Structure formats: C-alpha cells, structure tokens
C-alpha cells in the first residue's frame, strides 16, 4: 500500500479537527493516481465501516467491518447515487419551518471534512440570520437546520452545528456550516463531522448504501 506525506496544512478544517492524517475511504474512482484504496486491499469479506464521532475525540471510535447495533438504532438506509464520493440524493434543506427543495443535488457524507460545506446558493438560505457569538452566549436562541435525504429529514440543533474551539484556555464558538465557491457543476453539499457527530454513519460497499443511526 502506498502512502503520501503532508508537509504542511492550513485552514479552519485542520484547526477544528486536529487531524493527524487522512485515510481515503471513498470509491476508488476518485483515488489519487488511481491507487487502490485501503478497503480495496483489506482482506475482508464484509466491506463496510462505521463512524461514531463525539465532541470529545477520545470518545470517538470507528468499527471495521460492520457497525455498533447494541447501543444504536437505525434511522434509515440510503442508496449511493454516484460511486465516487459517498453521494446520496439530497432533496431539501431547511432552517426552522422554512424548506428549500433541491434538484440534482447530492449530499456527500465525508468524515474527512470537519464542517458542513456547500456553495453559497445552496447554503446561504439556511445560515441567513444565524450569527454565532464568539463567546457562545446565544447558542440556545439559534434556529434548527435540516437536511432531507431521499424522504428522510435529519435535523440539527444549534448545539450540533455550533463548534466550540479552545486554544490557550479560551473557548470560542463558530458556525459549523460554511460556504465555499465550488466550480460550476459541483452539485454537492458535504455533510462532514458536524453532521456525523449527530448521526453515526455506516458505509457499506457490499450494497453501496449509507445508513444513519441515533442512540437508543
């Protein structure tokens, strides 16, 4: 198996996640230099894995292969619509009671992205009027946001999408939903760690599906 070394990195994603490296777990169609992925080469008959992310990194864990069914209940299972990223059919986004239907938009479930990220035209409607105070004093007054995949809606409370970052003993808050100017035709919203902390995610190459869970 081949490895690449990262000599330097910058950006809020690396600050928020404090990652040590990246293990590519998407489809081999987007592998750099067409290198086989770890799941391709792993001597497993069950080609699946799941993430259980928590605010406290020491409480987070990953299951390979399979998932934790004892402590968690499954909400729904969704078929992958494009075998590149783990891409699902995103049909709507929302802020409070406001819903914004989406057409030809995909939700990418990605543990390698710390935030929820999309183009301004998609994300701006749900983060308009959301002003997270740096001192974290207004979290309880912020609205709920939601993402509908196929027909299942996944709400996020303010405590889910507001990120607390502590440096040098000082804690500050920031919104974990952000915009990025993607190139034309990049019709994806990346549902990263902010989403996956609320909804533990099970990825199956056996039948090309992603399932989401909640604590029992």
Secondary structure as GFF3:
##gff-version 3
##sequence-region A 1 216
A	DSSP	alpha_helix	12	17	.	.	.	ID=ss1
A	DSSP	three_ten_helix	28	30	.	.	.	ID=ss2
A	DSSP	three_ten_helix	32	34	.	.	.	ID=ss3
A	DSSP	alpha_helix	38	41	.	.	.	ID=ss4
A	DSSP	beta_strand	48	52	.	.	.	ID=ss5
A	DSSP	three_ten_helix	57	59	.	.	.	ID=ss6
A	DSSP	beta_strand	61	64	.	.	.	ID=ss7
A	DSSP	beta_strand	72	79	.	.	.	ID=ss8
A	DSSP	beta_strand	82	83	.	.	.	ID=ss9
A	DSSP	beta_strand	86	95	.	.	.	ID=ss10
A	DSSP	beta_strand	98	109	.	.	.	ID=ss11
A	DSSP	beta_strand	116	118	.	.	.	ID=ss12
A	DSSP	alpha_helix	120	127	.	.	.	ID=ss13
A	DSSP	three_ten_helix	139	141	.	.	.	ID=ss14
A	DSSP	beta_strand	145	149	.	.	.	ID=ss15
A	DSSP	beta_strand	152	156	.	.	.	ID=ss16
A	DSSP	alpha_helix	158	161	.	.	.	ID=ss17
A	DSSP	beta_strand	162	167	.	.	.	ID=ss18
A	DSSP	beta_strand	170	175	.	.	.	ID=ss19
A	DSSP	beta_strand	177	179	.	.	.	ID=ss20
A	DSSP	beta_strand	188	191	.	.	.	ID=ss21
A	DSSP	alpha_helix	193	198	.	.	.	ID=ss22
A	DSSP	beta_strand	201	204	.	.	.	ID=ss23
A	DSSP	beta_strand	209	215	.	.	.	ID=ss24
###
